[in-house]
Amino acid sequence: MSNEIAIIGAGMHPWGKWGHNFVQYGVAAAREALADAGIPWQDVRFVSGGATVRCGYPGYVAGATFAQALGWQGAEVNTSYAACASGSQALAAARNKILAGECEVALVVGADTTPKGFLAPAGGYRPEDPDWVRFYLGITNPTYFALYARRRMDLYGDTLADFAAVKVKNSRVGAKNPRARYRKCFTAEDVAASAMVADPLRLMDICATSDGGAALIVCSLEYARRIGKADAPRVAAISTVTPTFASGVVEMPDIATDSAAAAGVEALAYRSSIPMKAYEEAGIGPEDVSLAEVYDLSTALELDWIEDLRLAPRGDAAALLRQGDTALGGRIPVNVSGGLACFGEAVPAQAIAQVCELTWQLRGEAGDRQVKNAKVGITANQGLFGHGSSVIVKR
Amino acid sequence: MSDKPLAPAIEGWHTMAAKPHLIGSQCTHCGTYFFPKQEQYCRNPACDSTDFREVELSRTGHIWSYTNACYQPPAPFVAPDPFEPYAIAGVQLEREQMVVLGQVVAGVGVEDLKVGMPMELVLEPLHETEDDIKVTWKWRPLAADASNRPGE
């Protein structure tokens, strides 16, 4: 359809804790994507970067930084920042440029170098910044993941064994992914033996922060045809919609929810609103999805996302997991890349990496992680303050 | 703890009374509550009011969910040495229809908590400076006596 663009190249620098400059990861990913597309760098007329906020000014203007590193050649640049949804917004900027007819080929790229341990807020005394306040009061990212996990246990009867099973499932496929950081098959006993971080979540229930870089070459359908890639996977939807007021879920890094006290207020948390718009834009439904890459910041969150994507009725995700439906070879495989459990999070690269995985899967090039007959893939990820993104790729 | 004076860790977010309240605001036009206090713009999409009144929020509610912190958070958190894990709860306030996070008082662990449990707001030390003891709001299981009814 007229709103689609083609993905003709995908590339990633392996995730890890390499400690190099983020630009190096982005350049490696971009070069792999260009080689994959089989086009010269000079054909790219728009460079859309996902920003990193932990690497100084080069990170704030990531689009220009990557363009310079790859060699100035007169392309237009853009930089997007939306925390973990940055990559999707960078992809959306490229899509807009292409659909507006202002360019034929764009590079979408994100990379990060992350510090060790908890992600921390900006410095100084800043009580007007909720991110500063919650850390001052002792509330970290795992706090929020754990509050959601406890809700699942209380509302749906999910167990610690279910959460551990998510880690075990993802590690089995992640072990086969050469780009993943953690490539060991973990057992439920390994999870149970890891340290408690935020009850009920243990260290191995929670994703780490990683270095990494991911890139896509996207283009108009006409350009794809011209270079003999008319059957390339296509971006069918990009959704970045907000929740609706009043949202009753405490979202990172807020200290309180909206108040729903005013009359006539309807609530839709962003995890539900994002996929709804993505499905509508792609003109498909959850029943059409072959595989999903979702943001497993914690093992329990993977289960939330499965329900938000409507791949299972609310409260039933753990049942799907227990039946093996969400494993490779199951009815609706989730996180066959290994997910954040095996990658750790490289913020501005992560949403792009999810689309890379869908691209390889839809091309049938995912090797021993391949989902049979994959036609439609959906991603979901989480930004901050109750927003995120979802991308649908189809072939 | 020393005999230094008590001071709020964050100025203006709660009263310092024996039965403290969080200080929020309410839109005078649509009735939406805000915490922290919001007096510039109403976030209800159906309301463009810029008129707010300061309100004391309900000091009791029910647990929406809970967890704990087993690892020391990064700065600006000021941790005691050695670090003492603490529980955290999100408490649903009925009148305001909102959930507010906070630490749970010392000595109460996750094993003592349950979703739906009635809680009340109290003040406890967060950390000590050279001049004073910084206190903040914390949630405490509501004693089952008649003088402390929810909805107070």
Interface residues (C-beta under 8 A of the other chain):
Chain A: G117 F118 A120 P121 G123 Y125 P127 P130 W132 V133 R134 F135 Y136 L137 G138 I139 T140 P142 T143 A146 L147 Y148 A149 R150 R151 D154 A195 M196 V197 A198 D199 P200 L201 T244 F245 A246 G248 V250 I255 A256 T257 D258 S259 A260 A261 A262 A263 G264 V265
Chain B: A9 I10 E11 W13 C27 C30 G31 T32 Y33 F34 F35 P36 R43 N44 P45 A46 C47 W64 S65 Y66 T67 N68 A69 C70 Y71 P73 P74 A75 P76 F77 Y86 I88 G90 R95 E96 Q97 M98 V99 V100 L101 G102 Q103 V110 V115 L126 T136
